[in-house]
């Protein structure tokens, strides 16, 4: 069991659980966290557009199973496909920020 004594911030907690930025463990954690965020954003945008996964897949030239995998944060997604899903399928623009 991890000792959380002395942890005062979320960043300290993440560092204690997954290591410092740049370590393999931390990189894997960050990747999963980002995929989770994308999955929630896609699911919410699709629901706001009143589309089923099948309808969104048809509009974007993908498969329902692919939309489902993204919404469940499983597997990888190409940036070009993500842009197509949001822009063509949901009529939304996406932006990227590099830190």
N, C-alpha and C positions, 0 to 999 in steps of 0.2 A: 504494500500500500504506500502510495506517495505521500510524503510529508509536505503539507502546505503551509507550515509555520513560517512566518516572515514574508509570505507572498502578499503583495499589496496591490498589484495591477494585473490586468488581463495579460499584458505582454510578459510579465514575470511568470505567470502560470503557464503560458504557452512555451516559454523557454525552458521551464523546468520539465514539462511533459515531453517536449519534442526537440529540445536542443536549440542552439544558437542559429540565427539566420545563416544559411549557406550549408548547414550540415544536411546529410542525406535524409535523416529522419524529419527535419524541419521542412525540407523541400517537399517531401511526400505529403506531409500534413497540409502545407500551403496549397498544393495542387488539389487535394481532396476538398479543401475548404472553398476554393475558387469554383470547382465543379459544382459543389452544393449550391453556391450562390447563383450560378447560371441556371441550374435546374429549377430553383424556386422562381427566379425571374421569368423563365420560359413558361412554366406552369401557370403562374398568375397572369401573364400577358395573354396566354391562350384562353384562359377562362374569361378574362375581361372581353375578349373578342368573341365570346360565345361560340368557340370552335371545339370540336372534339379532336383528339389526337389524329384520328383518321382524316378528318377534314383538313387539318393543318398539313399533314403529310402529303395529301393530294395537291394542295396549293403550292407546295414547295418542291415537289418531285422527289420526295423521300418516302420512307415506309413508316407505318404506324409504330412498328417495333423500334425504329430508330428514334422517333420522338419520345416514346416511352422510356428508352434507355437514357436519353438526355435528362428527361424530367425526374428520373430516379437516380441521377448522378452516377450512372454506370457507363463505363467505356469512355472513349475519347471522341472529341468532336473537332472537325476542321474549322478554322476561323471562317473560311469562305461559306461553309454550310451554315454556320451560326448566323452570319450576316444575312444569308438568303432566307433563313427561317424567320428572322425578326423583320426584315425589310419587305420581302415579298409575301410572306405568309401572314404577318401580323401588322403590316404597315407601320412599323416602328424603326427608328434609327438607333444604332448602337454606337457607342464611343469607347475608345480604349485609352487608358492612362498608363504610362510607363513610369515607374518610380525608380 
